[in-house]
Amino acid sequence: MQSIDASRDVTSADRPLVVGRNESLSSGVSWGAILGGAFVAAAMGLILVTLGTALGFASTSPWQNEGASAKAIGIGAIVWLIVVQVVSASLGGYVAGRLRTKWATVHTDEVIFRDTGHGLIVWAVGVVITTFMVASIATSAVSKTADVAGTAVSGVASGAASAAGEAARSSPADPNAYVTDMLFRSEKQGDEASNRAAAQRIVANAVRTGEMPPGDRTYLAQLIAARTGVSQAEAEKRVDETINQAKQARAKTEQAAREAADAARKAAASLAFASFLAMLIGAFCSTYAARVGGRHRDLVND
């Protein structure tokens, strides 16, 4: 029997050959870690949004000169939106980086790229999950509101329909009623109610079109003169002043509506830009946090 020389050194040729899995050829995406990080990010985002809503309600007040101003609330909402993205995306990316199994035979640069990619995918999946949850909540709220409103309206719809039709036919803004009045004009004055209704339709037509025909001006002045006892000239002057005041009031109303629409447009644009910036910051934070989580994972495993 051949003796074994215990003093002989064991070389690499004497060691058993261990064949491992080539990790560089397998998929570099760990969906378990990604989904875990994405759900953590979505849950944290929902928690922070709820907290921000509570802070917003707490900072406002229905009383004048109390609570934060609209501008301060808008700036605070934008800042909080960025905070939500930073915290939730960073937490989700870090969790995904730590949960991923270590790549033992993959080059360091490839490991860094994979961790960064996992963080980006976590952010994207988290955004989709959050959007779906918000859309579901909004749809449910709108559906319940519509059901309640439909139940309330159905009880009075039949009676209101006929009344609304009659009111529309005699409304001062109805062009057909104004044209019909022209057919029945005469020197003979009617009762007080019919005269007032005809005068309202004449004024409404003048304000709507921006001008009053001479015949309408004369007829309206006759109604005023007969009712008040002033002269025809004084009645016509009163008509002109009233129409000018009505036009100015309508111009102010339209100007206020335009200013409100412009303010809403600017607010929507600011919110859209802030959301864009917050989402970009969230994507960066998620990728960086995933790299940090992967680095800590490798240090612990080592």
RAPE-V234869 format. One record per run of one state. SS is the DSSP state (~ for helix, > for strand, _ for the rest). FROM is the first residue (numbers start at 0). LEN is the number of residues. If there is no record, write none. Layout:
# RAPE-V234869
ss->SS from->FROM len->LEN
ss->SS from->FROM len->LEN
This chain:
# RAPE-V234869
ss->_ from->0 len->22
ss->~ from->22 len->3
ss->_ from->25 len->5
ss->~ from->30 len->29
ss->_ from->59 len->10
ss->~ from->69 len->30
ss->_ from->99 len->8
ss->~ from->107 len->47
ss->_ from->154 len->2
ss->~ from->156 len->13
ss->_ from->169 len->5
ss->~ from->174 len->9
ss->_ from->183 len->8
ss->~ from->191 len->18
ss->_ from->209 len->4
ss->~ from->213 len->15
ss->_ from->228 len->3
ss->~ from->231 len->70
ss->_ from->301 len->1
